Amino acid sequence: MAINFINPFRSFGGGGGSPPPFSPADIGADCVVYLDADLMTGYGAGDPITTVENFGSTADWSKIAGTSEMVVESGKKAIHVPVGGMLEGGSLAAFSNWTLYWVLKFGATPSNKYILRTFKFSGSKAIIAGFAGSAVEYYDTPRTTVGTISTSSYQVIKCKVGDTAAGEWRISDTDTDTYTRALIGVNRVVTGTEESQLDGWAAAKAA
């Protein structure tokens, strides 16, 4: 009697399945900040935001000043933090390097304003700042331009922070008007395949 063996690696149904789409969470515990408006459930357009779930490996962002709300434009969800508002995450440890992706647009052009900073009661430190002339810069030595402010469309701000960034991370800190689609913080320099995957993922969020 012939015995038929079934290859468990054989694909059925016309050429095999596609791999699951990449998610920043695939990076694992090194992805300590992963905010994604599309993954926030229970919030409709105009709803005030009380907690932003962090799908990374650290705490949710729940310290909110002013009025932050969910906006939906052409099917795109974003966390709106207006001037006078602030969104703060839990305390993050110091690491020697960070890789940062931020998909956002601005409600108004910030001039000499903090956009993203770390905060400690002993002092604060800007990570990203907006300057006259529409420059978006990584605010440390050497100061590096990482984008140009857009109030009309979403953009990707990407930088590799070359020093420690300890403390509570704050979006806006009452200075700026921002609409965040996603914010990713990886506690190391990302290169190679991971960088390419994050580049593509962030570009798709901004599109």
C-alpha positions as CSV (number, residue, x, y, z in Angstrom):
1,M,0.0,0.0,0.0
2,A,1.4,3.4,-1.0
3,I,1.8,5.9,1.8
4,N,1.4,9.6,0.9
5,F,3.3,12.0,3.0
6,I,2.1,15.6,3.3
7,N,4.8,18.2,3.3
8,P,3.9,20.6,6.1
9,F,5.8,23.4,4.3
10,R,3.8,23.0,1.1
11,S,1.6,26.0,0.3
12,F,-2.0,25.5,-0.9
13,G,-4.4,27.7,-2.7
14,G,-2.5,29.2,-5.6
15,G,1.1,30.0,-4.9
16,G,1.4,30.3,-1.1
17,G,0.5,32.9,1.4
18,S,2.1,36.3,2.0
19,P,4.1,36.9,5.1
20,P,2.3,39.1,7.7
21,P,2.9,42.8,7.3
22,F,5.7,44.4,9.2
23,S,4.9,46.0,12.5
24,P,7.4,48.1,14.7
25,A,6.4,45.6,17.5
26,D,8.3,43.0,15.5
27,I,11.5,44.6,16.7
28,G,10.7,43.4,20.2
29,A,11.6,44.9,23.5
30,D,14.0,47.4,21.9
31,C,11.0,49.2,20.5
32,V,10.2,51.1,23.7
33,V,7.8,53.7,22.2
34,Y,5.2,52.7,19.6
35,L,2.3,55.1,19.4
36,D,-0.1,54.5,16.5
37,A,-3.4,56.4,16.1
38,D,-4.7,53.7,13.8
39,L,-4.5,51.1,16.6
40,M,-6.4,53.2,19.2
41,T,-9.8,51.8,19.7
42,G,-12.8,53.5,21.3
43,Y,-12.0,57.0,19.9
44,G,-14.0,58.6,17.2
45,A,-13.4,61.9,15.4
46,G,-13.4,64.8,18.0
47,D,-13.3,62.6,21.0
48,P,-11.0,63.8,23.8
49,I,-8.1,61.5,24.4
50,T,-7.4,60.4,28.0
51,T,-4.8,57.6,27.3
52,V,-2.6,56.8,24.4
53,E,-1.7,53.1,24.4
54,N,2.0,52.4,23.9
55,F,2.3,49.3,21.9
56,G,6.1,49.3,22.7
57,S,7.7,47.8,25.8
58,T,7.1,50.7,28.2
59,A,4.1,52.4,29.8
60,D,1.1,54.0,28.1
61,W,1.1,57.8,27.7
62,S,-1.6,59.1,30.1
63,K,-0.4,62.5,31.4
64,I,-2.2,65.0,29.3
65,A,-2.5,68.7,29.7
66,G,-5.0,70.8,27.8
67,T,-7.3,69.2,25.3
68,S,-6.0,66.4,23.1
69,E,-8.4,64.8,20.7
70,M,-8.7,62.2,17.9
71,V,-9.0,63.6,14.4
72,V,-10.0,61.6,11.3
73,E,-9.2,63.1,7.9
74,S,-9.7,61.2,4.7
75,G,-9.8,58.0,6.8
76,K,-6.5,58.8,8.5
77,K,-6.5,58.9,12.3
78,A,-4.2,61.2,14.2
79,I,-3.6,62.4,17.8
80,H,-4.1,66.2,17.9
81,V,-2.1,68.0,20.6
82,P,-2.9,71.7,20.2
83,V,-1.0,74.7,21.5
84,G,-1.5,74.7,25.2
85,G,-1.7,70.9,25.3
86,M,0.9,68.3,26.2
87,L,1.1,64.5,26.0
88,E,3.6,62.8,28.2
89,G,4.8,59.2,28.4
90,G,6.3,57.3,31.3
91,S,9.9,57.7,32.3
92,L,12.3,56.2,29.9
93,A,15.7,55.0,30.8
94,A,18.9,56.5,29.3
95,F,20.4,54.6,26.4
96,S,23.5,55.6,24.4
97,N,21.5,55.8,21.1
98,W,18.0,56.1,19.8
99,T,16.3,55.7,16.5
100,L,13.3,57.9,16.1
101,Y,10.5,57.9,13.6
102,W,7.6,60.4,13.9
103,V,4.8,60.6,11.4
104,L,3.0,63.9,11.9
105,K,1.9,67.2,10.5
106,F,1.7,70.7,12.0
107,G,-1.3,72.8,12.6
108,A,0.8,75.9,12.5
109,T,4.5,76.6,11.9
110,P,6.4,76.5,15.2
111,S,9.2,79.0,15.5
112,N,11.9,78.3,18.1
113,K,9.6,75.9,19.9
114,Y,10.0,72.4,21.4
115,I,8.1,69.7,19.6
116,L,9.4,66.6,21.4
117,R,11.5,66.8,24.5
118,T,12.5,64.7,27.4
119,F,11.5,66.1,30.8
120,K,12.9,65.6,34.3
121,F,12.3,67.6,37.3
122,S,16.0,68.5,37.4
123,G,15.6,70.0,33.9
124,S,14.4,69.3,30.4
125,K,16.1,68.6,27.1
126,A,14.7,69.0,23.5
127,I,14.9,66.1,21.2
128,I,13.1,67.7,18.2
129,A,12.6,71.4,17.8
130,G,11.0,73.7,15.2
131,F,12.8,76.8,14.0
132,A,12.1,79.9,11.9
133,G,12.5,79.0,8.2
134,S,10.5,75.9,8.6
135,A,13.4,73.7,9.7
136,V,12.8,70.7,12.0
137,E,16.0,69.9,13.8
138,Y,17.4,67.3,16.2
139,Y,18.4,69.7,19.0
140,D,21.8,68.7,20.3
141,T,25.4,68.7,19.2
142,P,25.7,68.6,16.3
143,R,22.3,70.1,15.6
144,T,20.9,68.4,12.5
145,T,18.1,69.3,10.2
146,V,15.8,66.2,10.0
147,G,12.8,67.7,8.1
148,T,10.9,70.7,6.9
149,I,7.7,71.7,8.6
150,S,4.5,70.8,6.8
151,T,1.0,72.1,7.7
152,S,-0.6,70.5,4.7
153,S,0.4,66.9,4.7
154,Y,1.9,64.2,6.9
155,Q,5.6,63.8,6.9
156,V,8.2,61.5,8.4
157,I,10.8,62.9,10.8
158,K,13.6,60.4,11.2
159,C,16.7,60.8,13.3
160,K,19.3,58.7,15.1
161,V,19.9,60.4,18.4
162,G,23.5,60.1,19.4
163,D,23.2,60.6,23.1
164,T,21.1,59.7,26.0
165,A,17.4,60.8,26.2
166,A,16.3,59.9,29.7
167,G,13.1,61.0,31.4
168,E,9.5,61.4,30.4
169,W,9.0,62.1,26.7
170,R,6.7,65.0,26.0
171,I,4.9,65.9,22.8
172,S,4.4,69.6,22.4
173,D,4.8,70.7,26.1
174,T,2.3,73.5,25.4
175,D,4.5,75.0,22.6
176,T,3.2,73.5,19.3
177,D,0.2,72.3,17.4
178,T,0.8,68.7,16.2
179,Y,-1.1,65.9,14.6
180,T,0.6,62.5,15.2
181,R,-0.1,59.5,13.1
182,A,2.7,57.4,14.8
183,L,5.7,57.8,17.0
184,I,8.4,55.1,17.2
185,G,11.4,55.1,19.5
186,V,13.9,52.2,19.4
187,N,16.7,52.2,22.0
188,R,19.5,51.5,19.6
189,V,20.6,52.5,16.2
190,V,18.6,50.6,13.6
191,T,20.3,49.6,10.4
192,G,19.9,47.1,7.5
193,T,16.6,45.2,7.0
194,E,15.0,46.7,10.1
195,E,15.7,50.2,9.0
196,S,14.3,49.5,5.5
197,Q,11.2,48.0,7.0
198,L,10.7,51.0,9.3
199,D,11.3,53.4,6.4
200,G,8.6,51.7,4.4
201,W,6.2,51.4,7.3
202,A,6.5,55.1,8.2
203,A,6.2,56.2,4.6
204,A,3.0,54.2,4.3
205,K,1.6,55.9,7.4
206,A,2.4,59.3,6.0
207,A,0.9,58.6,2.5
